[in-house]
Amino acid sequence: MRQSVLRRGVGRVAAVASGWIAIDHDGTAWQAGPDDAAVRMMADVVDACVGDSADYLVTRDGRVHVRGLAHRGQYGDGCLRATPDYVATATDAVAVRAHTGHGVHLRRDGTVMGTGGNRFGPLSSHGLGDKADCWGPIFDGAVAIATGSKHTLAVRGDDSLWAWGEGFAIAPSRPMDRVAAVAAGDSATIALDADGAIWQWDAGRGPRRLVMAAAR
């Protein structure tokens, strides 16, 4: 596989097949498609996510900025039409994650907020069966979040893992304790426990412990 340097001095990056966002060490966010030159988006960015339909930035002042499709309520401010530029639609955020037609962000007080498509429960009961076009609270006490196409996860301050959506219950349930970090794919969930072991759920089935092959 051919490799190339896209940008140097990067502190954080978010990427999917449609493009990437890189945050420099000074907080400047740059965005590009797979074959495009990077364009400066804004300064003082602390987190970013490239979703399947809309992209999200969180700035140091806690504002969530959204750009992309809005037909499923992805903006979270009631807007159902796309805009060419990023629009600030929420405050007090520290992190954001997004996937197919929905987004979630984590507030400073530990509340998980969600908006967008919710046919399968990634927003718990908020707009369940169709969509939520405004940000609404779906969980509390969180310190980290992740989301897939149909489910969402949160780690609470006591290191317990919580999940909701397809493969889990619609109401948040607690599948594991002593979790240090969590990530989500399309339908998969991966958690790192306090002992350094990695566990995986596939569409809610599991968990199974992953054994990493030794490097040659």
N, C-alpha and C positions, 0 to 999 in steps of 0.2 A: 504494500500500500504506500502510495506517494504521500509524503508529509511536507508541510510548508509552514513557515512562521506567519501567522496572521497579525499578531500585535505583541509588542513587548511591554513590560511594566504593568502587567495585568494582575489585579488582586483577586478578582472573582469573575466567573464566566457562566453564562447560561446558553444552551444551544440545543437545537433540534434540526431536522432535515431542512426546514425552511430558512434557517439562518442562525445568527448568534448575537449576543450582547456581551460585551466585555466592559468591566468596570476597572479603570486604572486605580493605582494605589492612592491617587489624590481624589478619587470619587467621580471622575469624569466617565460617563457612559458612552460607548461607541456601539453602533449597530450595523449589521450587514447581512445581506442574503448570501447564499452559498458561493456565488461567483462575483459578488459586488465589492467595491471598495467601502471600507467602514466610514460611517458618517457620525459626527459628534451629536449626541442627543441632548444631554444636559449635565450639569455639575451636581456635586454633593449627593450622588446616588450611593446607597448602601446595600441594595439588593435588587435583583432583576429576575424575570422569568419569561421565557419565550414559550407561549402556549400554542396549541394547535390552531387557534382562531384569533387570539388577541395576545398582545405582549404587555408586560407590566414592569414598572419601575417604582422603587420606594426611595424617596429622598430623605436626607438627614433630618428634615423637619417633620417626618412622619407621614408625608402625603403619598398616596398611591396614585400613580399616573398610568393611564390605560390608552392603548391604541390598537385598532384592528376591527374585526367584525363585532357587531353589537346586537345581532338579531336574537340571541339567546339571553340577552341581559348581561353580557360580559363586562360592561362598564360599571355597573352597580349604582348608577345615578338615575335610572329610569330611561336612559337613552337607548334606543333600539336602532340607531343608524350609525354607521362607521364614520370616523373623523380622520382627516389626513395627519393631524398632529396629536401628540399625547395630551390627554385631558386628566386633570386631578379630580378624583372622585371619592377619596376617603382620607381620613387623618389618623394620627396616632399609631401608624403601622411600623413594624420593625422587619417584617419578612413577607414575601408573597410567593405563591405557587399557583400554577394553572395547568389545565390540560384541555380535553375536548369540550369546548363550549362553556367552561366554568372557570372561576378563579376563587382562591381563598387567600386571605392575608391574616397575619398574626398581629394583634394589637399589643401595645406596651403593657397593658394590664392582664395579658394572657388570654384574652378572648379571641377565638377563631371566628372570622367573619367570612361569609361566602356569598357569591352571586353567580347567575348564569343558569345554564341548562341543568336540570335535576330530575331527569327521567328515572335514573337508577340509584339515586340517593347519595351522591358525593357531597351534597349540602345538607345531609340528614333530612329533617322534615321541612326545611325552608324551601318553599316552592316545589315540593315533592310532586312528581308526576308530569311536570312540564318545565317551568323555569321560574327563577326569581330575578327580577330586573333591578333590584336594589340590594345593597349589602345588608346582611342580617346576621345576628349572632347564632352560632351553631355549636359552640363548645367553649369551656372556660378552663383556666388554670394551665394553659399550654405554654411550653417553652420552645417547641419546634413543631413544624408541620411538613406534610408532604401530600401530594395528590396524584392519582392516576386518572384514567379516562372515566371510571365509574365509582371510584371510592376515594376516601380521604383519611389521613392519619394524623395523630397528634401525640407528642410526648408531653406528659405532665411534669410538674416540678418535682414530684416524688419518683421520677424515672419510670412511671408506668406508661405502657403503650395503649393507645385507644384508636379504634377504627370504626368506620361506618361507610355504608354504601354497598354496592353489589359484592357478594362474597362474604359480607359481614351483615350485621343487623342494620336497619335504618337508624335506630337510636345508637349512639356511641357505645361500643362494648370494649372490654379490656382483655386482649388476647395474650399479653405478656407483661412481665415486670422487669425491673433492672435493665432498662433499655437506654443506651447512650446516644443513639442516632437512628434515624429512619429515612428511607427513600422509597419512592414508588415509581413503577413503570406503567405501561398500559393497563395491565391487570395484576401485576406482581407487586409484592411488598418485600422489602429487605430491611432487616433491623440488625444493628450492632449492639450486643449486650455488654454489660459491665465487665465481663471477663474477656472481651475481645472476640467472642464467637459471632458468626454471621448466620442469621436465620432467614428463611424465605417462605413466603406464602404465595401460591399461584392461584389467582382468582378466589382468594379466601381459604384455599385448602392448605393445611400445614399447621404449624411450621415444620420445616425440615432444616437440619443444620447443614450448612455448606462446608465442605472440606476443600480448602484451596490446594491446588497442585503446587508442589515445590518448584521453584525456579531452577532452570538448568544452567 
